[in-house]
């Protein structure tokens, strides 16, 4: 059994995805924990066939689900890796993990960023700001934690020094999202949570866990850009964002699959969020006026 790291995975009806991921990490011989949120397909059967340890927790949002996982699985290794079921560890990352030794890692390094390759409708999205895309996925056990100041845009935080594995490629491809009705239904639900979160931030009920820094690590840079986003006017910012991604960051080179993805993710989704923020604020204003 691998003594350097353990792997935690989230799942819900992932019979399409889970075998791909578990096959891609099989050679690592790492203890694997799966937190499921009530699968009704073959997910649990597949998990058992690979020897994974499974727990159940009712899903509320990704940050809270990861928080439960990190606090309730008995990870004994010095490092933990957190993956989603639609991830696949690619050969370059697999080799880096095979050669990973805690004893060879500087003591002040607490987190490692992998480099995600995102696929949509079978196409790797190389442009539009989607590659390179660095995600904190590996961290010292007991040091890394789930950022509960986010509703949807989940991230792990490992305070202290972090390093980037630029060639540590992690493939992300959600096959369910190839059906556009699934994508729209999913992101319509997500937009509810994002809208509520942003209103809470306006009321200073939420703060960023990560210090915003333009020249900081990948997550600090994202935090810096989010701060700018929250100050931009509703209904205008989705068009600016789409234009920037599709033309300035060359999302147009991602073909028809990229056109669909960047339009939906950068413009449609963000515009729906803004509409819901507008609706929630209007309802609150009306209630306040009524109660006077």
N, C-alpha and C positions, 0 to 999 in steps of 0.2 A: 504494500500500500504506500502511496505517495506520502512522504512525511513533510513536504514543503508547503503544500497548499491543498485546500478543499474547495469544492465547487458548489454553489447554491444556484438553483434555477427556479423561476416562477412558471406556473403552468395553469392553463384553463382550456380544456378541450383542444389539446395540442397533438393529436395523433398524426397529423400531417407533418409537424415540425420536429417533435421531440426525438424521433429516431435519427434524423439527420444530425442534430446536435450531439446526442449521446454517442453516435458512431465517431464523430469528429474529435471527441475527447477521450475515447476508449483507451488509447495508448498511454494516456497520462496516468492511468491507474490511481486516480484521485478519488477520495471519498466524495460521494455526490448526494446532495440533499435537494429535495424538490418540495416547494411549498405550493400546494394546489388549492384552488378556490372553488372546487365543486364540479370537477369534470364529469361528464356523463358519457364520454366516448371511451376509447381504449387507452387514454393517457396513463391511467394508474397501472394498467396491465403492462404497458411498455416500460414504465418506470421500474416496476418490479423485475422485469426480465433483464434489466441492466444492473440490478442490485442497488438501486437508489433508495435512500431513506426518505419517506414521504410523510408530510404533515398537512393538515387542512387548516385554512383560515379564511373566513368570509372576506371577500374583496370589498374594499372601500375606494382606495386609490393606490397607485403604484408605490409612492413613498411610504405609506403606512404598511403596505404588504411587505416591502423590503425591510422595514424597521422590525416587524414581527419576525421575519425570517432570521435576521442577524441576531436577534435576542433569544430565539427559541431553539435553534439547532446547536447541538453540542460539537462545535468545530474545535478540534484539538491542534490543528496545524498552525504555524506562525502566520500564514497568509490565507486570505479568502478571495475567491473569484466569484463575482455575481453576474449571471447571464440570464437572458430571456430565452424562451423556448424557440423563437424564430432566429436565433443566432447559430452560426456555424464557425468553428475555429478553423481557419485556413492553414495550409501547411507551414507558412512562414511563422505564424504565431505558435503553432504546435511545436515547432523545433525550439523556439525561444523558451517555451514553457518546459519542454523536456530537459533543457539545460539549466533551468532556473535553480539557484541555490540561495537559501536565505543567508547562509554564511558568507556568500560572495556579494551580497547586496549591502551597500553602505547603511549603517545603523540609523542614519537620519532620514532615509527614504521611507516614507509611509504609504505611498500610493503610486500606482502605475497606470498610465493611460494607454489603451489599445487604439488602433486606427481602424475605424469602421468603414466598410464598403456597403453602401445601401443599394438594394435592388428593388425595382418596381416593375411589375409585369415582365419579369425576366431580364430587364436591362439594368446594368450597373450605372448609377447616376454619378458621373465623374465631375459634373459641373454644378453651377448654381449654389456654391458654398457647401456642397454635400461631400466633397472629398478634397483634401483629407479632412476627417472628422474624428476628433480625439475624445474618447469616453473613458472616464475613470472606471475600471472594471476589476482591478486587483489592488488589494490593500492589506495592511497588517491587521490581523484578527484582533478585535477589541479596540482598534484605533479608528478604522473606517466606520462611518455610519451613514444612514439614509437621511437626506435633507428633507425634513418635514415642513419646511417653509415653502415647499412647492406642492401644488395639487396634481399636476400632470407631468411637467417637465422634470422627470425624476433624474437625480444624480446621487452618486456616493461622494462623501467628503472624507478626506484623510488629511487632517491638518499637519503641517510640517512640509518637508520637501517631497515633491512629486517628480516622477520622470515620465518621459514619453517614449513608447516603443513605436517609432514611426513605421516600421515594417512589420509590426505585430498585427496582422490583418484579421479583423473579425467581420464576417459576412452577416448582414441582416437582410432577410427576405421573408416577408409575411405573405405566404401564398393566398391566404384568405382575402387579402387586399387586392388581389387581381380581379375580384368581382367588385365593381365600382359601388354597387348598392351597399356592400359590407363596409367599404371605406367611408362612405358618406354617413351611414348610420353610426359608425364608431366615432367619427370625428364630430358629429352632432352632439353626442353624449359628452365628449371631451370638452367641447366648447362651453358647456354649462359650467364645468369646473374651472376652466380658465377664466371665464367672465367673473365668477364669484371671487376667485383669487385676486384678480386685478382690482376689484372694488375694495376688497379688504386691504390691499396695499395702499390704495388711495387714502383709506382711513387710518393708515399706519398701524393696522392690526397684524400685519406681516412685515418682516424685514428679510433682507437677503442674508443667508448664512455665509455665503462666500463673498469676500471682499472684492468689489469691482476694480479691475485693473486692465487697462487696454493692453499693456505689455506684460501681463502676468501669465499664469498657466492657462490652458484652454478654457477651463471653467470660469476663471476670473475674467477672461476676455468676454465670455458669453454674458456674465453678470453685468459687465460694463455696458454692453450693447443693449441688454434688456432694460437697463436704467434709462437709456435714451428712448427706447421704444415706448415705455410707459408715459413719457412726457410728450409724446407726439399726439396730434389731434386724431380722434376717432374718425373712421371712414376714409381718412386721407392716407394714413399710414399703411394699410394693406396694399394700396396701389404703388406707393413708393417702394415697399418691400419687394413686391413682385417684379417691378421694373428693375430693381437692383439685382435680384437673383437671376432673372431670366436674360437680361441683356448685359449688365455690367459684369456679373459673375458667370456669364456664358452658359446659363441653363438651356439656352436655345440649341446648344450642341448636343443635348441629350436626346434628340429625336422626338418622335411622337409620344413615346412613353414619358419622356421628360417634360414635354409640353403639358400632358395631362397632370402629372404629379406636381410640377411647380405651380401651375394654375390653381389646382385644388388646395395644396398645402400652404402656399404663400399668399394667395389672394382670397379664394373662397372661404377657407377655414378662418382666416384672420378677420374677414369681413363679417362672418357670422358671429364671431366672438364680440366684435364691436357692436353689432346690433343687439346682442344680449346684454352687454354692459349698458347700452342706452336704455333698453327696456327696464332693467333692474333699477337703474337710477331714477327713471321716470316714475316707476311704481313707488319707490321710496319717497320721492318728492311729493307725490300725490297723497300718500299716507300722512306725511308730516303736515301738509296743508289742511287735511281733513281733521286732524287731531287738534288743530289750533282753536 
